């Protein structure tokens, strides 16, 4: 699963980084998510996993790790509670490796009956054509695959080698049409230069890859050291990805103790594998606010509102969509257009002795009846008091 946080940065550099991010946010739509009005529900029915990713945030890489499958009844009760107290639109099933959970199909069907989109975060080891078709039939809307060079897979430990694995999933999802594919991976000072290899791959496969999520690793559990993994300033990642794509960011989530960015989004439009441009904050704002007016909940993973009359009129008069249309018309090949969402998550950091968390964290998990950041669950179990603030 995702890696833990990295070693601590000094407070001076952190404060400087947050000031730079404040300049970025002035041009973005701040997503209105909060603790009890959030489109995403995060659930982990199992901690079993076939891989031992370094510094796994559930501890699967430790020799004394004891994985469990949770009771289905308890998991379904948790889904009900997320619907009740969080007003969710999407259920994200994570782990561990969720495809190892013996009652996964029943969990998916239950969520679909609750009128929820279902997204699965997986290492992809158990995904083949038959299983993908089954998941699609049961109502899964998006599968996000975690593949990176640190997982100890059989292939070479380079991004070029790992891209061969990603290519396999791209071909597979093209065959089983109608279920969305995403990729997620960590970014640190140790692999930030691999973005030069990754971004061209994601652009060249824009016809099938609907979501790309990067997690910038920042801080570690006290007492741990990570000699091979280096800290990277989130602003370096933001700017490098922007430059490699030629994109513009549109929306973000803030932090609890600063003006910094925790989640940063770009909605990119392609014709085939040709990048046409990015949708701006006005389009995202309209989609979120219109959906809330109609359904009393915000969007996390959905195509709703995109064909409403109001939305079409907005697109006609919106500067970003006019530029995208102009780029499309200039292209000699009138290929089908695709949307590719880019998400960069900058994980919590210590600021003045307190954790600067993701404000409106979509990945909060239920623990002893309360919502807590899923990335801090093991710390909380160990006695550290960390709670969402809104």
N, C-alpha and C positions, 0 to 999 in steps of 0.2 A: 504494500500500500504506500501512501505518501511517506516521505522521510520526515524525521523530526527537525526541529530548528537548529540553527548553527550557533557558533560561539558569539559572545556579546560584543557589540560595537560600543565605542565610547559615546557618552551623551552629547558631546559637542558635534560630532559628525552626524548623529541621529537628528539633532535639532536643525542642522543645516539642510539635511535631506528633506525634512518636513516642510521647510520654507520653500524649497524648490517645487515641491508637490503642490503647495497652495497656489502657486502661479498657474499650474496646469488646470486645477479644478475650477478656476474662474470661467472657463469656457465649456464646462461639462454639466450634464444633468445629474444631480445628486439623487440616486435612487431612494425612494421613500420607505425602504424596508426597515422594520424594527423587530424587537423581540417577539411581540405578539401579533404582528401583522406582516408576515413574511411568506413569500411564495414557495419556499423550499422547505421540505421536511427531510431530515437526515436520520437514517436508521441503519444499525449494524447488527444483523441477525446472527452473525458468526464471526469468530476470530481465527478460524482455520484458514490456512493459506499454503500453497505449494512452494512459494518463493520466500527468500529471506533477504528482503531489501535492506541495505545498511541503514541502521537507525530507524527502523520501522516504528511509527508512533503508537502501535499496539504491542510492540515488543516481540514480534514474531521472529526477529533475528537473534533473540537471546536463547542460550542453551537450556534455560530453565522455564521456557515459555510453555504454558499449558492452555491450548486452544479449547474453545467451547462452541457448541451450537446452542442457541437460545431456544427456549420453549416457544412454539408457534403462537400459542394463546397469548403469551406475554407480549410478543412482538405485535400481534394484531391490536391488542389493547393500546400499545404505544402509538400505533398509526391513528387510532381514534383520538387519542389525546393530542397528537400533533395537529389533526384537523380542527379540534376544538379550541386549543389555546394559541395556535399559530396561524390559522387561516390559510393553509398551504394549497398550492396549485399543482405542485410536483412532489413526488416522493422519490428521493434519491436513496437507493439501496447500496450500501458500501460494506466494508468489513475491515480486516480479513478479506477473504475472497468469497463474494456472495454466491457465485455459481457452485460453490461446494455445499451450500446450505441445503439440506434435504427437503425442506418445505418451501423452497423459493417460489415454485409455481403457484402454490396456494397464496403466498404473500402478494405476488403480483396480481392475481385475480381479485383479491380482496381490495387492493388499492384501486384497481380499475373500476370496481363497483362503487367505490367512493368518489368517482369522477375525478381521479387524479391522473396526471401524466406520470409515467414511471421511467426513471433513469437509473441505470446500473453502472456503477464504477467497478471495473474488473481488471485483472491482469491479462485477461484474454486467453489463457492457456486452454480452457475448456470450450472455447467458441469454435464451432465448425458450422458447416452449412445447415445440417439437420437441427442443431441446437439453436442457431440463429432464427431459423424459420419458426421453431416452437415458441421462442421468446416474442417474436413479432406477432404470432397468432394469439398469444395470451395478453397482448396489449402493451408491451414495452415500447416506448417511443424513442428512447435514445440510449446508446451504450457508449460509455467513455472508457477507453482502454489505456491503462498505465503501462507504458513500455519505455524503459531507459537502459542505458549501458551499464548501470551499476547493479542490475538484478541478477547477474550470474547466469543468464540464459546461455544456450549452447553456442549462439552466434558470437562473432567477434565483439569485443567491448568497445566498439567505435560507433559513432552516430551513423556512418555509412552502412555498417553492418546491421544496426538496429532498424534503419529505414527499410531494410528488406523484410523485416517482420511487419512493419507498418504497411508496406505495400501489399502483403498478404491480406490484411484486414480490408484494405481499400478494394481489392479485387472481390473479396467475399461479400462485402456490403453492396457492391454493384450488382452481384448476382441475386442477392436477396433484397430486392428493392423495397423501399417503404419504411425502413427503420434507420434512424439517424446515427451517424458515426462521429465520435469525438476522440481526441487523444489528450492525455494529461501527462505532465512530467515535471520534475523539479529543475530549477535553475539556480546555480550558485557560481561563485567565482571560479570553480573548478571546471565548469562546462559552459559558461556564458558565451564563449567563442563558437560553440557548436551551433549557435543560432544561425550562423552563416550557412550551415548545411541544412538545418531544420526548416527554416522559412521557405527556401525554394521548393522543398519537398511538399510542404503544406499548400503552397500556391499551385504547384503542378497538379495536385489532387483535389483542387477546390470543388470539383464536380461532385465529390462524395463526402469530403470531410466538412461537417457542419459546425464543429466546435473544436477549438484548440485552447487548452488551459495550461498555463505555466504557473508553478508555485515557486516564488522566490524565497529561498531559505535564509533565515536571518539569525535566529538565536537558539541556544540549546538548553536542555535541562541542566540546572546547576550541577557542577561536578563532572560533566561529561566533556570529552575533548574529541575533536574531529580534525585530525591533522591533514587529511587528504581533501577535505572539503573547505573551501574558502568563502568568506563573506563577500557579498556583492551589493553595492548600493542599488536599491530598487530603481532609482532614476536612470542609471546606466542601462538597465534592462528595458525600461519604458522607452528610452530614446533609441536604443539599438533596434528594437522590434519595429518601432515607428519608421525608422530609416530603411530597414530591409524590406518592409512592405510598401512604404510610401503612403501609409494610412493616417487617419486622424481618429483620435479617441472621442467617444461620445458620452459616456456615463461612468459613474463610479460609486463606491461606498467609502465612507470616511472612516475615521478612527475615534475611539472613545476619549482619548486624552490629548489629541493634537488635531491639526488641520491636515494631516497626511492622508494618503490614499491606502486603502486596504485591498479593494477589488477595483480593477480598471478594465473597461470594456471598449472594444471596437467592433462595429458591424460592417463587414467588408463585402462588396458586391463584385462578382466575377462573371465574365462570359467565357465559358469553358475554363481555361486556366489563365485567362487574361484579367488582371486586376483593373477594375473600372473606377473604384473610389470607395469612400466610407460614408455611411449614413450619419447625419449629425444629431445633436442632442434633441432637437425639436421633434424628430420622427420618433425617437425612443420615448420621450416624454408623452407624446400623444398616445402611443400604443399602451403604455402603462396606465395612464390616467383614464383612457376610454375603457380599458378592460375593468378597471376598478369601479367605474360608474355602472357597468353592465352586470358584473359578477361579484362585486364587493371583495375582490382579491386581486393581487398583483400577479404579473407574469414572471415565470422563470424559464419555462421551456414550452413554447407554443407558437402557432402561426395565426392565431386569432387576430382580428381587426385589420389584417393586411389588405383586405379587399373591400372594406367598408367605403361608402361614398365619401365620408369626411376624410378618410385616410388617402383616398385617391386624389382628392382636391388638394390636400396638403402636399402630396408628392409633386403635383404639377407646379406649385408655387414655391417649393422648398429649393434652396440653392444647391444643397448637396445632391439631391436626386436629379436636378436638372443637369448638373455636371456629369453624373453617372450616365444619364441618358445620352448626353453629347458624346461621351467616350464610347458608348455602345454603338452609336450610329456611325462614328468614325471607323469602327472596326469593320473590315471587309467581310469577315465571317459573322453572320447573324446567328451566333450560337446561343444556347439556352443560358439564362442567367441563374446564378446561385448566390446564396448568402452564406458567409462563413463568419461565425462569431469568434472573436479572440478575447480571452479572459486572462488577465494577469493578477494573481493573488500574492500580495505582499504580506507575509505572515506576521503575527504579533511580535512586538519588540518591547524591551524594558525601557521605560522613560521615567527618570526621577524615582526609581524604586518601585514603580507600578507598571503593570502590563498595559501597553497601548493596544487594545483589542480591535477587531473588526467591528465597526458600528453597524448594527443590523445584520450580523453574521448569518448567512443562509445555511451554514453547515453546523448550526447548534444541535446538540444531541440531548435527549432526556436522560438525566441521572438523578435517581432518588426523588423524582417528581419535579425537578427543576431543569430549566434549559441552561446548558453550559457549552462553551466552545468545544467541539469534538476534538480539536487538536490538543486540548489541555486535559482530556479525560483522565489519562494516567496520572498526571500531576494531582488532579483533584482527588482521585482515589487514594493517593498517597498522603492526603491531608492538606494540600495547598488550597486556599480559599480564592477561587477565581469564578466570577459570575458575569453573565451578560448584564450590561447596565441599562439597556432599553429594549 
